Amino acid sequence: MNINCDTPIENLLNLKAVKELANEYYNTIKKAIDELTSIISNEQNKGLSKEAFNINGDNMIYEKANAININLSIILLVAEVQKNNIIKTATEKRGEELTTLKKAVYNKLIELSSEISSLNMKKIVNNNQNIVTELNQITEIYKKYKKKYDQLLIMKE
């Protein structure tokens, strides 16, 4: 997104929404894995011991059940790492966007201040209504950007 002084604050990345979605997806995965792990544990507790389905000393079903549990734990860990990476990346992007917008609005304020100063000088030299009208218009625009800049200053990056 191209950010300039006229970019509405609402157009910046919504970090809260990103966090909520990332947590929702992680919780969905966690719930599914917890259910599968619970099913396997229940089956093992019902009698799927190391001795069950033992062929030539190989406990195939029990070992496969343990391998599935380990794989599910790994999947959950990977999902958590990905969730944290998404949130970290979104936080960094939001900070960049906020900084860019602050700089753009600040530069606009400097530009408008210069125009106001120039118009004030013209008003002193030649007090005509067109200059006064233009000065009032620029001052109102300045106030709008100043209000936006003040909002940006209190926002977290």
Backbone as JSON Lines, residues from 0, in Angstrom:
{"i":0,"aa":"M","n":[0.84,-1.17,0.0],"ca":[0.0,0.0,0.0],"c":[0.89,1.24,0.0]}
{"i":1,"aa":"N","n":[0.53,2.21,-0.82],"ca":[1.25,3.46,-0.89],"c":[0.66,4.4,0.16]}
{"i":2,"aa":"I","n":[1.46,4.77,1.15],"ca":[0.98,5.59,2.25],"c":[1.44,7.02,2.02]}
{"i":3,"aa":"N","n":[0.49,7.95,2.13],"ca":[0.82,9.37,2.08],"c":[0.04,10.09,3.17]}
{"i":4,"aa":"C","n":[0.17,11.41,3.22],"ca":[-0.46,12.17,4.31],"c":[-1.98,12.06,4.31]}
{"i":5,"aa":"D","n":[-2.57,11.7,3.2],"ca":[-4.02,11.58,3.12],"c":[-4.53,10.17,3.38]}
{"i":6,"aa":"T","n":[-3.64,9.24,3.64],"ca":[-4.06,7.87,3.95],"c":[-4.8,7.86,5.28]}
{"i":7,"aa":"P","n":[-6.04,7.37,5.29],"ca":[-6.78,7.29,6.56],"c":[-6.1,6.3,7.52]}
{"i":8,"aa":"I","n":[-6.13,6.63,8.78],"ca":[-5.54,5.75,9.8],"c":[-6.17,4.36,9.74]}
{"i":9,"aa":"E","n":[-7.46,4.31,9.41],"ca":[-8.18,3.04,9.35],"c":[-7.66,2.12,8.24]}
{"i":10,"aa":"N","n":[-6.94,2.68,7.29],"ca":[-6.41,1.87,6.19],"c":[-5.12,1.15,6.55]}
{"i":11,"aa":"L","n":[-4.54,1.48,7.68],"ca":[-3.33,0.78,8.12],"c":[-3.7,-0.65,8.52]}
{"i":12,"aa":"L","n":[-2.71,-1.51,8.52],"ca":[-2.93,-2.9,8.89],"c":[-3.6,-2.99,10.26]}
{"i":13,"aa":"N","n":[-4.67,-3.77,10.34],"ca":[-5.39,-3.95,11.59],"c":[-4.74,-5.09,12.37]}
{"i":14,"aa":"L","n":[-3.83,-4.73,13.24],"ca":[-3.05,-5.72,14.0],"c":[-3.94,-6.57,14.89]}
{"i":15,"aa":"K","n":[-4.95,-5.96,15.48],"ca":[-5.85,-6.71,16.36],"c":[-6.55,-7.83,15.58]}
{"i":16,"aa":"A","n":[-7.02,-7.52,14.37],"ca":[-7.7,-8.52,13.55],"c":[-6.75,-9.64,13.15]}
{"i":17,"aa":"V","n":[-5.51,-9.29,12.82],"ca":[-4.51,-10.3,12.44],"c":[-4.26,-11.24,13.62]}
{"i":18,"aa":"K","n":[-4.08,-10.65,14.8],"ca":[-3.84,-11.47,16.0],"c":[-5.02,-12.4,16.28]}
{"i":19,"aa":"E","n":[-6.23,-11.87,16.15],"ca":[-7.42,-12.69,16.4],"c":[-7.5,-13.85,15.42]}
{"i":20,"aa":"L","n":[-7.25,-13.59,14.13],"ca":[-7.3,-14.66,13.13],"c":[-6.2,-15.69,13.37]}
{"i":21,"aa":"A","n":[-5.0,-15.23,13.64],"ca":[-3.88,-16.16,13.88],"c":[-4.18,-17.04,15.09]}
{"i":22,"aa":"N","n":[-4.69,-16.45,16.14],"ca":[-5.03,-17.23,17.33],"c":[-6.19,-18.18,17.06]}
{"i":23,"aa":"E","n":[-7.16,-17.72,16.26],"ca":[-8.3,-18.58,15.93],"c":[-7.84,-19.82,15.14]}
{"i":24,"aa":"Y","n":[-6.99,-19.61,14.14],"ca":[-6.49,-20.74,13.36],"c":[-5.66,-21.69,14.23]}
{"i":25,"aa":"Y","n":[-4.82,-21.13,15.07],"ca":[-4.01,-21.96,15.96],"c":[-4.93,-22.77,16.9]}
{"i":26,"aa":"N","n":[-5.92,-22.11,17.48],"ca":[-6.82,-22.8,18.4],"c":[-7.63,-23.9,17.7]}
{"i":27,"aa":"T","n":[-7.98,-23.68,16.43],"ca":[-8.68,-24.71,15.66],"c":[-7.79,-25.94,15.48]}
{"i":28,"aa":"I","n":[-6.54,-25.69,15.13],"ca":[-5.57,-26.79,14.96],"c":[-5.35,-27.5,16.3]}
{"i":29,"aa":"K","n":[-5.17,-26.71,17.35],"ca":[-4.92,-27.28,18.68],"c":[-6.09,-28.15,19.13]}
{"i":30,"aa":"K","n":[-7.3,-27.66,18.89],"ca":[-8.49,-28.42,19.3],"c":[-8.53,-29.76,18.57]}
{"i":31,"aa":"A","n":[-8.28,-29.75,17.26],"ca":[-8.3,-30.99,16.48],"c":[-7.22,-31.95,16.96]}
{"i":32,"aa":"I","n":[-6.05,-31.44,17.21],"ca":[-4.94,-32.29,17.68],"c":[-5.23,-32.83,19.07]}
{"i":33,"aa":"D","n":[-5.76,-31.99,19.95],"ca":[-6.11,-32.45,21.3],"c":[-7.14,-33.58,21.24]}
{"i":34,"aa":"E","n":[-8.1,-33.46,20.33],"ca":[-9.12,-34.5,20.19],"c":[-8.49,-35.81,19.7]}
{"i":35,"aa":"L","n":[-7.62,-35.72,18.7],"ca":[-6.95,-36.93,18.2],"c":[-6.07,-37.56,19.26]}
{"i":36,"aa":"T","n":[-5.33,-36.74,19.96],"ca":[-4.45,-37.25,21.02],"c":[-5.27,-37.92,22.11]}
{"i":37,"aa":"S","n":[-6.4,-37.32,22.44],"ca":[-7.28,-37.88,23.46],"c":[-7.83,-39.24,23.02]}
{"i":38,"aa":"I","n":[-8.23,-39.34,21.76],"ca":[-8.74,-40.61,21.24],"c":[-7.67,-41.7,21.33]}
{"i":39,"aa":"I","n":[-6.46,-41.37,20.93],"ca":[-5.36,-42.35,20.97],"c":[-5.08,-42.75,22.41]}
{"i":40,"aa":"S","n":[-5.03,-41.77,23.32],"ca":[-4.76,-42.07,24.73],"c":[-5.87,-42.95,25.32]}
{"i":41,"aa":"N","n":[-7.11,-42.64,24.96],"ca":[-8.23,-43.46,25.45],"c":[-8.11,-44.9,24.96]}
{"i":42,"aa":"E","n":[-7.76,-45.07,23.71],"ca":[-7.6,-46.42,23.15],"c":[-6.45,-47.15,23.84]}
{"i":43,"aa":"Q","n":[-5.37,-46.42,24.09],"ca":[-4.24,-47.06,24.77],"c":[-4.63,-47.47,26.19]}
{"i":44,"aa":"N","n":[-5.43,-46.65,26.83],"ca":[-5.87,-46.96,28.19],"c":[-6.88,-48.12,28.23]}
{"i":45,"aa":"K","n":[-7.58,-48.35,27.12],"ca":[-8.55,-49.43,27.05],"c":[-7.87,-50.8,26.88]}
{"i":46,"aa":"G","n":[-6.63,-50.79,26.56],"ca":[-5.98,-52.09,26.41],"c":[-4.99,-52.14,25.28]}
{"i":47,"aa":"L","n":[-4.75,-51.03,24.63],"ca":[-3.76,-51.02,23.56],"c":[-2.39,-50.84,24.22]}
{"i":48,"aa":"S","n":[-1.95,-51.89,24.85],"ca":[-0.67,-51.82,25.54],"c":[0.45,-52.2,24.58]}
{"i":49,"aa":"K","n":[1.68,-52.18,25.09],"ca":[2.83,-52.54,24.28],"c":[2.71,-53.99,23.8]}
{"i":50,"aa":"E","n":[2.02,-54.8,24.57],"ca":[1.91,-56.21,24.23],"c":[0.81,-56.48,23.19]}
{"i":51,"aa":"A","n":[-0.08,-55.54,22.98],"ca":[-1.18,-55.75,22.04],"c":[-0.63,-55.8,20.62]}
{"i":52,"aa":"F","n":[-1.11,-56.74,19.84],"ca":[-0.74,-56.91,18.45],"c":[0.78,-56.98,18.29]}
{"i":53,"aa":"N","n":[1.38,-57.8,19.1],"ca":[2.82,-57.99,19.1],"c":[3.17,-59.1,18.12]}
{"i":54,"aa":"I","n":[3.95,-58.78,17.09],"ca":[4.37,-59.77,16.11],"c":[5.89,-59.82,16.12]}
{"i":55,"aa":"N","n":[6.4,-60.98,16.5],"ca":[7.85,-61.19,16.57],"c":[8.55,-60.07,17.35]}
{"i":56,"aa":"G","n":[7.96,-59.69,18.47],"ca":[8.58,-58.68,19.32],"c":[8.37,-57.25,18.84]}
{"i":57,"aa":"D","n":[7.64,-57.07,17.75],"ca":[7.38,-55.73,17.21],"c":[5.97,-55.31,17.62]}
{"i":58,"aa":"N","n":[5.89,-54.23,18.38],"ca":[4.6,-53.72,18.87],"c":[4.06,-52.69,17.88]}
{"i":59,"aa":"M","n":[3.6,-53.16,16.74],"ca":[3.26,-52.3,15.61],"c":[2.2,-51.23,15.93]}
{"i":60,"aa":"I","n":[1.08,-51.62,16.46],"ca":[-0.01,-50.67,16.67],"c":[0.35,-49.67,17.77]}
{"i":61,"aa":"Y","n":[0.91,-50.18,18.85],"ca":[1.29,-49.29,19.95],"c":[2.34,-48.28,19.49]}
{"i":62,"aa":"E","n":[3.32,-48.75,18.77],"ca":[4.39,-47.86,18.29],"c":[3.85,-46.84,17.29]}
{"i":63,"aa":"K","n":[2.93,-47.29,16.42],"ca":[2.33,-46.35,15.45],"c":[1.51,-45.28,16.2]}
{"i":64,"aa":"A","n":[0.8,-45.7,17.23],"ca":[0.0,-44.74,18.01],"c":[0.92,-43.7,18.66]}
{"i":65,"aa":"N","n":[2.03,-44.14,19.22],"ca":[2.99,-43.21,19.81],"c":[3.6,-42.29,18.76]}
{"i":66,"aa":"A","n":[3.91,-42.84,17.59],"ca":[4.47,-42.03,16.5],"c":[3.47,-40.96,16.05]}
{"i":67,"aa":"I","n":[2.2,-41.33,16.01],"ca":[1.16,-40.36,15.63],"c":[1.09,-39.24,16.67]}
{"i":68,"aa":"N","n":[1.14,-39.61,17.94],"ca":[1.12,-38.59,19.0],"c":[2.32,-37.64,18.89]}
{"i":69,"aa":"I","n":[3.47,-38.19,18.61],"ca":[4.67,-37.35,18.45],"c":[4.51,-36.42,17.25]}
{"i":70,"aa":"N","n":[4.03,-36.96,16.14],"ca":[3.82,-36.14,14.94],"c":[2.79,-35.03,15.19]}
{"i":71,"aa":"L","n":[1.74,-35.36,15.93],"ca":[0.73,-34.35,16.25],"c":[1.33,-33.25,17.12]}
{"i":72,"aa":"S","n":[2.2,-33.62,18.05],"ca":[2.87,-32.62,18.88],"c":[3.75,-31.71,18.04]}
{"i":73,"aa":"I","n":[4.43,-32.29,17.06],"ca":[5.28,-31.5,16.16],"c":[4.43,-30.54,15.32]}
{"i":74,"aa":"I","n":[3.32,-31.05,14.81],"ca":[2.41,-30.2,14.01],"c":[1.92,-29.03,14.85]}
{"i":75,"aa":"L","n":[1.56,-29.29,16.09],"ca":[1.08,-28.22,16.97],"c":[2.18,-27.2,17.24]}
{"i":76,"aa":"L","n":[3.39,-27.67,17.45],"ca":[4.52,-26.77,17.67],"c":[4.78,-25.9,16.44]}
{"i":77,"aa":"V","n":[4.73,-26.51,15.27],"ca":[4.93,-25.76,14.02],"c":[3.82,-24.72,13.85]}
{"i":78,"aa":"A","n":[2.6,-25.1,14.17],"ca":[1.47,-24.17,14.06],"c":[1.65,-22.98,15.01]}
{"i":79,"aa":"E","n":[2.15,-23.24,16.2],"ca":[2.38,-22.15,17.15],"c":[3.5,-21.23,16.68]}
{"i":80,"aa":"V","n":[4.56,-21.8,16.14],"ca":[5.65,-20.99,15.59],"c":[5.14,-20.13,14.44]}
{"i":81,"aa":"Q","n":[4.35,-20.72,13.56],"ca":[3.8,-19.96,12.43],"c":[2.88,-18.84,12.91]}
{"i":82,"aa":"K","n":[2.06,-19.13,13.9],"ca":[1.16,-18.1,14.46],"c":[1.99,-16.95,15.01]}
{"i":83,"aa":"N","n":[3.03,-17.27,15.76],"ca":[3.88,-16.23,16.34],"c":[4.61,-15.43,15.25]}
{"i":84,"aa":"N","n":[5.03,-16.11,14.19],"ca":[5.69,-15.41,13.07],"c":[4.72,-14.47,12.36]}
{"i":85,"aa":"I","n":[3.5,-14.91,12.18],"ca":[2.49,-14.06,11.54],"c":[2.26,-12.81,12.39]}
{"i":86,"aa":"I","n":[2.1,-12.98,13.67],"ca":[1.86,-11.85,14.57],"c":[3.08,-10.92,14.59]}
{"i":87,"aa":"K","n":[4.26,-11.49,14.65],"ca":[5.49,-10.67,14.66],"c":[5.61,-9.87,13.36]}
{"i":88,"aa":"T","n":[5.39,-10.52,12.23],"ca":[5.48,-9.84,10.94],"c":[4.43,-8.74,10.82]}
{"i":89,"aa":"A","n":[3.22,-9.03,11.27],"ca":[2.15,-8.03,11.22],"c":[2.46,-6.85,12.12]}
{"i":90,"aa":"T","n":[3.03,-7.12,13.29],"ca":[3.4,-6.05,14.22],"c":[4.46,-5.15,13.6]}
{"i":91,"aa":"E","n":[5.45,-5.76,12.96],"ca":[6.5,-4.98,12.3],"c":[5.93,-4.15,11.15]}
{"i":92,"aa":"K","n":[5.06,-4.76,10.36],"ca":[4.45,-4.05,9.23],"c":[3.59,-2.89,9.72]}
{"i":93,"aa":"R","n":[2.82,-3.11,10.76],"ca":[1.99,-2.04,11.33],"c":[2.89,-0.88,11.8]}
{"i":94,"aa":"G","n":[3.99,-1.21,12.44],"ca":[4.93,-0.18,12.89],"c":[5.5,0.62,11.73]}
{"i":95,"aa":"E","n":[5.87,-0.08,10.66],"ca":[6.39,0.59,9.47],"c":[5.34,1.52,8.87]}
{"i":96,"aa":"E","n":[4.12,1.02,8.74],"ca":[3.04,1.82,8.17],"c":[2.77,3.06,9.02]}
{"i":97,"aa":"L","n":[2.74,2.88,10.33],"ca":[2.47,3.99,11.24],"c":[3.59,5.03,11.15]}
{"i":98,"aa":"T","n":[4.83,4.58,11.12],"ca":[5.96,5.5,11.0],"c":[5.91,6.27,9.68]}
{"i":99,"aa":"T","n":[5.6,5.57,8.6],"ca":[5.51,6.21,7.29],"c":[4.41,7.27,7.28]}
{"i":100,"aa":"L","n":[3.26,6.94,7.85],"ca":[2.15,7.88,7.89],"c":[2.5,9.09,8.76]}
{"i":101,"aa":"K","n":[3.12,8.86,9.91],"ca":[3.53,9.97,10.78],"c":[4.46,10.92,10.04]}
{"i":102,"aa":"K","n":[5.45,10.36,9.35],"ca":[6.39,11.2,8.6],"c":[5.69,11.99,7.51]}
{"i":103,"aa":"A","n":[4.77,11.34,6.8],"ca":[4.06,12.02,5.71],"c":[3.2,13.16,6.25]}
{"i":104,"aa":"V","n":[2.5,12.91,7.34],"ca":[1.65,13.95,7.93],"c":[2.51,15.07,8.49]}
{"i":105,"aa":"Y","n":[3.62,14.72,9.13],"ca":[4.54,15.73,9.68],"c":[5.08,16.62,8.56]}
{"i":106,"aa":"N","n":[5.49,16.01,7.47],"ca":[6.0,16.79,6.33],"c":[4.92,17.71,5.75]}
{"i":107,"aa":"K","n":[3.68,17.22,5.74],"ca":[2.56,18.05,5.27],"c":[2.36,19.23,6.2]}
{"i":108,"aa":"L","n":[2.49,19.0,7.51],"ca":[2.36,20.09,8.48],"c":[3.44,21.14,8.26]}
{"i":109,"aa":"I","n":[4.64,20.7,7.98],"ca":[5.74,21.65,7.72],"c":[5.43,22.47,6.46]}
{"i":110,"aa":"E","n":[4.96,21.78,5.43],"ca":[4.6,22.45,4.17],"c":[3.49,23.49,4.41]}
{"i":111,"aa":"L","n":[2.47,23.1,5.15],"ca":[1.37,24.01,5.43],"c":[1.81,25.17,6.32]}
{"i":112,"aa":"S","n":[2.69,24.91,7.27],"ca":[3.22,25.97,8.13],"c":[3.94,27.02,7.3]}
{"i":113,"aa":"S","n":[4.7,26.54,6.35],"ca":[5.41,27.46,5.45],"c":[4.42,28.32,4.66]}
{"i":114,"aa":"E","n":[3.37,27.69,4.14],"ca":[2.35,28.43,3.4],"c":[1.66,29.45,4.29]}
{"i":115,"aa":"I","n":[1.36,29.06,5.52],"ca":[0.7,29.97,6.46],"c":[1.6,31.17,6.75]}
{"i":116,"aa":"S","n":[2.88,30.91,6.97],"ca":[3.83,31.99,7.22],"c":[3.9,32.95,6.04]}
{"i":117,"aa":"S","n":[3.98,32.39,4.86],"ca":[4.03,33.21,3.66],"c":[2.77,34.05,3.51]}
{"i":118,"aa":"L","n":[1.63,33.44,3.73],"ca":[0.36,34.18,3.61],"c":[0.24,35.25,4.7]}
{"i":119,"aa":"N","n":[0.75,34.98,5.88],"ca":[0.73,36.0,6.94],"c":[1.57,37.21,6.54]}
{"i":120,"aa":"M","n":[2.71,36.95,5.91],"ca":[3.56,38.05,5.43],"c":[2.83,38.85,4.36]}
{"i":121,"aa":"K","n":[2.18,38.14,3.42],"ca":[1.43,38.83,2.36],"c":[0.28,39.64,2.96]}
{"i":122,"aa":"K","n":[-0.33,39.08,3.99],"ca":[-1.46,39.76,4.64],"c":[-0.98,41.06,5.28]}
{"i":123,"aa":"I","n":[0.2,41.04,5.87],"ca":[0.75,42.25,6.5],"c":[1.03,43.31,5.44]}
{"i":124,"aa":"V","n":[1.62,42.88,4.32],"ca":[1.98,43.8,3.25],"c":[0.74,44.28,2.5]}
{"i":125,"aa":"N","n":[-0.14,43.35,2.18],"ca":[-1.29,43.67,1.35],"c":[-2.52,42.98,1.93]}
{"i":126,"aa":"N","n":[-3.2,43.64,2.79],"ca":[-4.34,43.04,3.48],"c":[-5.57,43.03,2.57]}
{"i":127,"aa":"N","n":[-5.59,42.04,1.67],"ca":[-6.78,41.94,0.82],"c":[-7.55,40.68,1.2]}
{"i":128,"aa":"Q","n":[-8.81,40.65,0.86],"ca":[-9.71,39.57,1.29],"c":[-9.32,38.21,0.72]}
{"i":129,"aa":"N","n":[-8.78,38.16,-0.48],"ca":[-8.36,36.89,-1.07],"c":[-7.27,36.22,-0.25]}
{"i":130,"aa":"I","n":[-6.34,37.02,0.23],"ca":[-5.25,36.47,1.06],"c":[-5.82,35.97,2.38]}
{"i":131,"aa":"V","n":[-6.7,36.73,2.98],"ca":[-7.32,36.33,4.26],"c":[-8.12,35.05,4.08]}
{"i":132,"aa":"T","n":[-8.85,34.95,3.0],"ca":[-9.64,33.75,2.72],"c":[-8.73,32.54,2.54]}
{"i":133,"aa":"E","n":[-7.68,32.73,1.75],"ca":[-6.74,31.63,1.52],"c":[-6.04,31.23,2.82]}
{"i":134,"aa":"L","n":[-5.68,32.21,3.61],"ca":[-5.03,31.94,4.9],"c":[-5.96,31.13,5.81]}
{"i":135,"aa":"N","n":[-7.22,31.5,5.84],"ca":[-8.19,30.75,6.65],"c":[-8.37,29.32,6.16]}
{"i":136,"aa":"Q","n":[-8.4,29.15,4.85],"ca":[-8.53,27.8,4.28],"c":[-7.33,26.93,4.62]}
{"i":137,"aa":"I","n":[-6.14,27.47,4.44],"ca":[-4.91,26.72,4.74],"c":[-4.82,26.42,6.23]}
{"i":138,"aa":"T","n":[-5.24,27.36,7.06],"ca":[-5.22,27.14,8.51],"c":[-6.16,26.0,8.89]}
{"i":139,"aa":"E","n":[-7.32,25.93,8.27],"ca":[-8.26,24.84,8.55],"c":[-7.68,23.49,8.11]}
{"i":140,"aa":"I","n":[-7.03,23.48,6.97],"ca":[-6.38,22.24,6.5],"c":[-5.28,21.85,7.47]}
{"i":141,"aa":"Y","n":[-4.51,22.83,7.93],"ca":[-3.44,22.58,8.9],"c":[-4.03,21.94,10.16]}
{"i":142,"aa":"K","n":[-5.12,22.47,10.65],"ca":[-5.76,21.93,11.87],"c":[-6.17,20.48,11.68]}
{"i":143,"aa":"K","n":[-6.67,20.17,10.48],"ca":[-7.09,18.78,10.18],"c":[-5.89,17.84,10.27]}
{"i":144,"aa":"Y","n":[-4.78,18.23,9.66],"ca":[-3.59,17.39,9.69],"c":[-2.96,17.35,11.08]}
{"i":145,"aa":"K","n":[-3.04,18.44,11.81],"ca":[-2.51,18.48,13.17],"c":[-3.29,17.51,14.06]}
{"i":146,"aa":"K","n":[-4.6,17.49,13.89],"ca":[-5.43,16.56,14.67],"c":[-5.04,15.11,14.33]}
{"i":147,"aa":"K","n":[-4.86,14.84,13.05],"ca":[-4.46,13.49,12.62],"c":[-3.09,13.14,13.2]}
{"i":148,"aa":"Y","n":[-2.17,14.09,13.15],"ca":[-0.82,13.83,13.66],"c":[-0.86,13.56,15.17]}
{"i":149,"aa":"D","n":[-1.67,14.32,15.89],"ca":[-1.8,14.1,17.34],"c":[-2.35,12.69,17.62]}
{"i":150,"aa":"Q","n":[-3.3,12.24,16.79],"ca":[-3.82,10.87,16.94],"c":[-2.71,9.85,16.71]}
{"i":151,"aa":"L","n":[-1.9,10.09,15.7],"ca":[-0.83,9.15,15.36],"c":[0.22,9.08,16.46]}
{"i":152,"aa":"L","n":[0.46,10.2,17.11],"ca":[1.47,10.23,18.17],"c":[1.11,9.34,19.37]}
{"i":153,"aa":"I","n":[-0.17,9.17,19.61],"ca":[-0.56,8.37,20.78],"c":[-0.76,6.9,20.44]}
{"i":154,"aa":"M","n":[-0.67,6.57,19.13],"ca":[-0.85,5.18,18.72],"c":[0.43,4.4,18.92]}
{"i":155,"aa":"K","n":[0.28,3.12,19.27],"ca":[1.43,2.23,19.42],"c":[1.93,1.8,18.05]}
{"i":156,"aa":"E","n":[3.24,1.7,17.96],"ca":[3.83,1.21,16.7],"c":[3.91,-0.28,16.71]}
